[in-house]
Amino acid sequence: MTAMTALTVLSAEAPSLVQSVDWLAIAPVVITAAVGLVVLVADLFAAERHKPVLGWISVAGLAAATATLLPLRAGDRATFCLTGDPAACSYVADRFTLVIQFLVLAGALVTALVSVTAVRDTRMPAGEYWFLLLSSAAGAALLPASRDLATLIVALEVASLPAFALVGMRRGDRLSSEAALKFFLSSVTATAVSLMGVSFVYAATGSLHLTQVADRLEDVPGQLDTLAMVGVALTLVGFAFKTAAVPFHFWVPDTYVGAPLPIAGYLSVVGKAVGFTGLILVTVIAFPAYSDIWGPALAVLAALTMTLGNAAALRQSPDRPNSAVRLLAWSSVGQAGYLLVPIAAAAYSGREQIGSTVAYALMYAAVNLGAFAVAALVARTKPLHRISDYRGLYAERPLAALSLGFFLLCLAGLPPGIIGLFAKVTVFRSAVDAGLGWLAVVMAINVVIALYYYLRWTALLFRTPEGAQTRTRAPWPVAAAVIVTAITAVVLSGAPEIILRVTSGSLFAQ
């Protein structure tokens, strides 16, 4: 009886190791993953004529996952926390998480709409395609909520590994297979380097939770300081690769050209969001103690990335096959440079600067996905993806031409694309506020350089067409994707304060 009593007392005093799971907080990720599994199983039993239904199930699942963000809008939930330290959680649904999850899921939803027709027309295996897209979207949605290095790396790979297969989905296409192989090999190498960095950080701090890592890096023993610095540098490499920052950008043009067009758009927005989200989390939350190292490094990367991306986009020949996709690819590299600026600024003037990156990412997501949706529409009759194929598009498809012109003006930062101008001014101000005047000057020069190729393409849309025009009916899912992105861009241009309200202040749970 005495032993039993002692055991009862010890049990009462010991902290419980059983955690309650906040299912509402993780609902966006769980729903996306669950629908992916449903699609995979349904593909085994569905007759070939019923395979298009799988696409609509995926669209409905992504819409439902996006809708579950509404009850989470307070941004005050967390789960999978340490019993001994409730502030150290593996999953946090704060404002930063919700905004990025909205970007990811809404971007995947637009990609799915464009893909419905593409999967049918190119005869790609429907079940595999939709399962891989949903799996990648689930990983991308998990990443912004991840608050320990292990979950962060797992989410990064869950978002990336299906993307390799999606890029190579056009079986028998040499460009597609080559693009998938390049993407896979370079990404795996970057991930291996990043994992080595995580192991060094863990060895120096004894923790994987970002908040605990931040606290312990403030007071690293002298003999472990070099190990910690090397770990921080190596960890950043993997996320720099995902952002397509120079010199980790070399996979982008060939991958975009070889991938199915909807997947190229997905990688340009959701894939980029994955990289920037991870980079933000490890820098401003986990590694603020080493801001004097990663701050200058990211500033230099930002300058190199925007300069090389815009210079390469400037060199694209309008008559070269795939020149339209290559221009968008190099443009996305240049845009990545702008997105890096506020992250570098956060090293000098606080994490509030991150809101500028998030604001720019929201603008970029809407207009870039819209541009790829129009490209998918034009490719139905002109599959060479040349910029010259867009000559006289206004005479053939007025709404598509007006939409693409508006998207390009937004990317250039010119009226009436006010949201693009607003986003660039926000990023420019973050550099100035942080004392990075030289970076602001480099950005201004690059914005002027980018005007040339954006305006050249825009002007081409309204020139007199050459030869007879082929008129075909636009598939309504693709048309819907163009319309949704165009309306979003127009609304945000009319009321840019919407984005400012969402991204201002502290985005992270205190």
N, C-alpha and C positions, 0 to 999 in steps of 0.2 A: 504494500500500500504506500510505503514511504517513497519507493522508486517511482510509482505511478504518479504520486502527487508532485514530485520534483519534475517529472517529465511534463506534466500539465502546466506547471508554472513556467518552465522554459519555453513551452510552445506558445503560451500567452504573451511572453515578453519578446520573442523573436519576431522580426518583421516578416510579413507575408510575402512570399515569392510569387504568388498568383496575381497576375495583372488583369485588370478589366480592359477590354478593347473598345475604343470609341469607334463604332462601326460607321457612324455618320461622317466622322472626320476622314476615314479612309474610303468612303463610298465611291468617289470619282475614279480611284485607281481600281478598286475591286470590280466595279461594274464594267469597266473597259476590259479588264482581263477576263472576267466571266463570259462576256459576250464573245470574246475571241475564242474561248474554249467551246462555246455553243456552236459557233460557226465551223470550227474544225470538226466537231463530231457530226454536225448536220451534213457536212460535205461528203461524209462516208456513205450516207444513205440517200442523199438527194439525187434524183435523176438529172441528166445533163440539161434538160429543158427548164429545170427549176433552179439551176445554179445562180441566175441573176437575183433571186430572192436573198441570197446570202449577202449581197451588197447592201440591200435595203435594211437587212437586220443589223449590219454593221453601222450604217448611217443612224438608225434608230438608237442603237446602243451608245454611240458617241454623243448623240443629242441628249439622251438620258443622263449620261455621266456629266455633261456640261451643266445640265439643269440642277444637279445635286450640289453645285457650288453655291446656289442661292441661300439655303439655310445655314451655310458656313460663313456668310459674309461678315460676321462680327470678327472673325480671325482670332479667336481666343481658345482654340482647341489643341490638345496634344495627347499623344498616346504612346505606348511602349516606352515608358519612362523608367529610370532606375528607381528601385524601391528605397535605396539609401540616399538618393539625390533626385528628388522629383523634378528639379529644374533641368536635368539632363535627360532629354527625350530623343528617341530615334525618329519620331514622326511628329511634325509640328504643322498645324494648319493656320499659319498667321497670314497677314495681308499679302506678304511677298509670295507665299505659296499659292494663295487663291488666284492672284493676278496671273502668275506664270501658268498655273493649271488651266485657267481660262484660255490663255494664248495657245497652249498646247492642244487642248481638246477641241477648241473652235477651229484651229488650224488643221487638225486631223479630220474634222468634220467636212471642211471645205475640200480637202484632198480626197475624201471618200466620195463626195458628190462628183468631182471631176473623174474619179476612177471608175465609176459605175459604167460609163460608156467605154472607157479605155480598155477595161478588162474584157468586155464583150467583143470589141472590135479586133483586138490583137490576140484573142484566144489564149490569154494567160490563164493558168489554173486558178479558178476563182477561190476555192477553199483555202489554198495556200496563201494567196495574195491577201485576202481579208484577215486571216489569222495573223499573218506577219505584221500587217499594218496596225491592227489592234494591239498586238503584243508590244510593238515599238511605242505606240501611244501610251500604253499603261506604264512602261518604264519611264517615259518622258514626264508623265504626270506624277510619278513617285519621286522623281529627283528633286524638285523644289521643296518637298516636305522632308527630305532626308536631313537628319541632323547628327549623323555619325558617319565616319569615313567609310565603314564597311557597307552600310546601306547606300551611301552615295555612289560607290564604285559599282555595286550590284545594279542599281538603277541605271547608271550610265551604260552598262553592258546590255541590260535588258532593252534599253532604247536603241542601242547600236547594232547588236547582232542580227535582229530581224531586218534591219535596214540593208545590211550586206546582201541578203538574199533578195530583197525587193529590187535592189539595183540590177541584179543579174536575172531578173524574172523573165526577160525576153529570151527564151531558150533558142539557141541556134544563131543568135546575133553576136557577132564577134566583138563589137563595141561594148555591148552590155556585159559580156563575160569579162572582158579586159577591165572595164570600169569597176566591176564588183571585186575583182582580184586586187586591184590597186587600193581600193577603199579598205578592203579587209586587212591586207598586209600592213599598210601604214597605220591603221587604227589599232591593230593588235600590238604593234611595236610601241605606240604611244601609251596604250593601256598597261603594258608590262613595265614601262618606265614609271608610270604613275603609281602602280602597285608597289614598286620598290620604294618610292617616296613615302607612301602611306606606312610601310613597314618601318622606315626610319623614324617617322614622326611618332609612331606608336612606341618604338624603343626608347625615344627620348622623353616621352610624356607619360607612358603607361596607360593611356586612354585613347578611345576612338571617338568619343562624343565631342562634337565641335566646341561646345562651351567649356568643357573640361580641358580640352587641348589648348584653347586660348588662355585659360588661367595658368596652366602649367608651363606654357612657353614664355610667360612673363618672367619666370624664375628658373631657367634651365641651368643645371650644374655646368660649370666651365668645361668639363671634359666631354659633355654631350652637346655643346653649342654647335660645333661644326656638323655633327650628325643631324641635328635639328634643321640647320640651314640647308643642307643638301636635301633632306627630306621635303622641305617646303618647296624648293626649286623643282624637284622631280615630280612632285604631286601636281604642280601647275602645268606641266608639259602635256599631260593627257587632256586636260580641259582646254588648253590653248589649241590643241589639234582640232577638237570639236568645233571651236569657234572659227576655224579656217584662218587663224592669225598667221602672218608671215613669221618664220619660214615653214610653218606647218600647213600650208595652203595648197601644196602641189597636187593633191588628189582632187580638188574641187572641179576644174573644168572638164576633165575626162569623165569624172563620175556623173556630173550633171548631163553630159551629152549621151552617155551610155545608158542611163537610167530611163525607165518610162517617164514621160513628162510630168505626170502627177507626183511621182516620187521625187523628181528633181525639185519641184516646188516644195514638197514636204521637207526635204533635207535643207533647203534654203531658209526655211522658217523654223520648223520644229527642231530639226537637227541643230541649228544654230542656237536656239533657245536652250537646248540641253547643255551645250558647252558653256554658254554665258551664265546660266544658272549655277552650274557647278563651280565655275570660276568665282562667282560672287560669294558663294557660301564658304569656300575654303579661304578666300582672302579676307573678307571683312568680318567673318564670324570666327573662323578657326585660327587664322594667322595674323591678326592685327599687330602682334608683337614684332613681326618682321616686315612691317609696312615699308620700312626704309629700304628693303630689298626688292619686294615685288612691285612697289609703286613706280619707281623709275623704270624698271624692266617693262612693265605694262605700258608705260607712256611711250617708250621707244617702239615697242611692238605695235602700238596704235598708229604711230606716225608711219612706220614702214608698211603696215597692212593697208592703210587707206591710200598711200601713194602708189604702191605696186598694183593694187587692185584697179584703181582708176586708170593708171597708165596702160595696163593690159586691156582694159575695156575699150580704151581709146583706139587701140590698134586693130580692132575687129573689122574685117572687110565685109561689107554688106552682101556681097555675092558669094561668099564662102559658105558651103553647107554647114549647118549647125551654128552659124554665126549668131543667131538670135539667142540660142541657149547659152553659148559661150559668153556673150555680152552680159546676160543676166547672172551667169556664174561669177565672172570677174567683178561685176557690180556688187554682188553679195560679199565678195572679199573686201571691197572698198567700204561697204556699209559696216562690215565687222570692225574695221578700224575706228569708225565713229562710235560704235557701241563700246569699244574698249576704253574710250576717253574718260567717262565718268567713274569707271572702276579704278583706273589709275588715279583719278582725282580724289577718290575716297581715302587713299593712303595719306593725303595731305590735309584734308578738311572734313573728315568724318564720313560715316556710312550713309548719311542722308543723301549723298551724291548719287547713290545707287538708283534712286528714283528716276534720274535722267536716263539711265540705260534702259530701265523698264518702260518708261514712256516712249523712248525711241523704238524699242522692240515691238511694242503694240502697234505703232504706226507702220513700221516696216512689214510686220506680219500681214496686215490687211492688204496693203498695196502690192506686195511682192506675190502673194498668193493669187491676187487678182490678175497680175501680169501673166503668171503661168497658166491661169485658167483661160485667158484670151489666147495664149500661145497654143494651148491644147485645142481650142476651137479652130484656129487658123490651120493647124497641122492636119486637120481632117481632109483638106483639099490640097495643101501644100506641105508635104511631109519632109521636105529638106531643111526646114527650120532656118531659112535664110532671112536676114533682115530685109533684103530686097523684096521678099514675098509679101511684105506688109505695105508695099506701095499701093496707094489707092484703096486701102481697106475701107475707108469711109464710104466709097461708092458701092462697095459690096455689102458691108455690114456696118451701118452707121453707129449703132449702139456699142458694138464691140470696139470700134475705132475710138469713139469718144471715151469709153471706159479705159482703154489702154493708154490713150493720151493723158488722161487724168492721173492714172497710176504713175506714168513716167514723170509727169510734172511734180507729183508728190515726192518721188524719189530724188528729183533734182532740187526740191525745196523752193519751187516757184509758184506764184499764184496762178490759177485758183487752188492749187494744192497746198492750202494753208497749213495743213497738219504736218506736211514735210518740212516746211519752213519753221514751224513752231518747234518741232522735234530737234532740228539742227540748232536753233537758237538755244534751246534748253541744254544741249550737250556742250555747245560753245561756252555758255555761261558757267557750266561746271568746271571747265578747264581754267577759265579766267579766275573764278573764285578760289581755286586751289593754287593759284600762283603759277600755273603752267602756261604762261603767255606764249612761249615758243610753240607749244602743241596747238594752241588756238590758231596761231598763224598758219601752221601746216594744214590744219583742218580747213581754214578759209581758202587756201590755195587749191586744195583738193576739191572743194565744193565747186569752185569756178571751172576746174578741169572737167568735172563730171557733167557740167551743164552742156558741153559740146555733144557728147554722145547721146545723152537723153533727148536733147532738142533735135538732133539729127534724125533720130528714130521717130520722134513725135511728128516732125514736119513731113516725113515720108508717108505717114498715114493719110494725109490730105492732098497728096499730089495726084496728078492725072494718072490713072492706072494704065499699064501697058498690056495691050491685048485684051481678049475677051475675058470677062469675069465669070468664074464658076460659082453659082449660087446653090447652096445646099441648106437644108433646114438644120438649125442648130439643135443638138440634143438638149432637152430641157434641164437635165441635171447640171450640165456644163454651163448653160445659160444662167441657171439659178446661182451657181457659184460666182459667176461674173457679176451678177446683179447684187448679190449679198455683199461682196467685197466692195463694189462701187458705192453702194448706199452707205456702208460703214465709213468709207474714206470721205464721202461728201459730208456726212453728219459730223465727223470729227473735224473736218476743215471748217465747218460752220461754228462748231463749239469745241475748240481744242482744250478748253478748261476742264472738260470731262476727264481727259487723261491726266491732267495736272492734279485734279482732285483725288484721283485714284492712286497716284504714285507719289504724292507729296507726304512729307513727314516721315516718321519711322515706319518702315514696312515690316520690321522683324519684331517678334515677341520679345518683350523685355525680360 
